[in-house]
Amino acid sequence: MSKKIYLDYAATTPLDKRVLKAMMSYLKEKFGNAMSFHLFGKETEKAVEKARAQIADLLDADPEEIFFTSGATESNNWALRGLTKKGDHIITSAIEHHSLKETAEALQKEGREVTFLKPEENGVLALSKIQSAVRKNTKLISIMFANNEVGTIQPIQKTGEWLKKENKNKKNKIYLHTDAAQALGYLNCSVKKLGVDLMSISAHKIYGPKGIGGLYIKRGAPIKNLLFGGEQEQGKRPGTHNVAGIVGFGEATRILIKERTKNAKKIKKLRDSLIKKVLKEIPHSSLNGSIKRRLPNNANFSFKNVEGEGIVLGLSLKGIAVSTGSACTSGSLEPSHVLLAMGKGPLEAHGSLRISLGKYTTKKEIDVFIKELKKTIERLRKISPEL
Ligand SMILES: *Cc1c(COP(=O)(O)O)cnc(C)c1O
């Protein structure tokens, strides 16, 4: 097998070498508990606070508004559960990441009202739909910034601007949360510009380590704890700090601030040529989701009469990693809830393939991928009963 090719950056990204380097001493000699009063603790506390400031810088927030969590999954759970109570109404979309979707479903069973809004056919949610879903008891609107399967970018800033006006004549403020795990690597995530009260982020989608993430909580947002038992993170998120992870998250953020625009441009060029070639060279192929309102690293196709899983397995045998949709459902053989919500039939939803590029992707890799994809699909179609 020739060199392995990774085209699944939306599932997770490799650790940047500079990030690993920044983390190393915190995995070795600098092992102190960041809450300890002695010199070992002071050293790691300083590192944690430096990372917090770096992340605050990226989000255009104050360091006191950044809370470290185990990742965007926990942040999504915390935002939804922590900000609402029984009887409250939550507006969300039908294309959210599983960590948000299933939290919303669990809360619905526990007595919150939840509206799951369907996007337009192109995978983008209409602001007017959000606006007309508001009820008297609406407490929280939670819409992802960019989708993890089709890469579509949602109108968060417009929602934020509208809410700001809406909340002026309201006794009970409506809060806005966004899951920015996919968007962070590519889009401006200034919480001020977007007008959000809460934002979920994760390190391993931006070349940082796994198991560390954060929740931006705007000062004053009335959020209850998910976890209890310690004074860490202003008493709001107890548990001994994952110091090395936090340091890695900070360094990944520092690099992102410097290199995001340049990388996004390079990746978009490769992605655009990939889309063009696939649609031209593979018969009965179609692109899912808007081409314009889309992350620069995402491509998602449906291929008539071929199952996505078959393609993923076939390409994997050739050393190429792509995915059907989200990493969280692979193996379950469930059709994509995102494509279903976009109005695709179960067959199309089953036949989808997500290719997500990253900063280490090369033109050569894209060329090899297209060649192997063509072969794999031809082979699978030969054994398909439909053709
Ligand atoms: C990856 C991802 C998550 C989960 O993040 P973890 O840090 O792995 O828990 C949540 N939402 C979106 C949109 C994601 O892409």
PDBQT file of the ligand as one rigid body, heavy atoms in Angstrom, charges set to zero:
ROOT
HETATM    1  C1  LIG A 401     -16.663  17.308  16.536  1.00  0.00    +0.000 C 
HETATM    2  C2  LIG A 401     -17.888  18.073  16.813  1.00  0.00    +0.000 A 
HETATM    3  C3  LIG A 401     -18.472  18.079  18.079  1.00  0.00    +0.000 A 
HETATM    4  C4  LIG A 401     -17.933  17.250  19.208  1.00  0.00    +0.000 C 
HETATM    5  O1  LIG A 401     -16.733  17.755  19.691  1.00  0.00    +0.000 OA
HETATM    6  P1  LIG A 401     -15.856  16.897  20.699  1.00  0.00    +0.000 P 
HETATM    7  O2  LIG A 401     -14.838  17.868  21.170  1.00  0.00    +0.000 OA
HETATM    8  O3  LIG A 401     -15.290  15.771  19.911  1.00  0.00    +0.000 OA
HETATM    9  O4  LIG A 401     -16.750  16.443  21.793  1.00  0.00    +0.000 OA
HETATM   10  C5  LIG A 401     -19.592  18.837  18.271  1.00  0.00    +0.000 A 
HETATM   11  N1  LIG A 401     -20.133  19.557  17.281  1.00  0.00    +0.000 NA
HETATM   12  C6  LIG A 401     -19.605  19.583  16.053  1.00  0.00    +0.000 A 
HETATM   13  C7  LIG A 401     -20.236  20.405  14.995  1.00  0.00    +0.000 C 
HETATM   14  C8  LIG A 401     -18.475  18.825  15.770  1.00  0.00    +0.000 A 
HETATM   15  O5  LIG A 401     -17.964  18.839  14.544  1.00  0.00    +0.000 OA
ENDROOT
TORSDOF 0
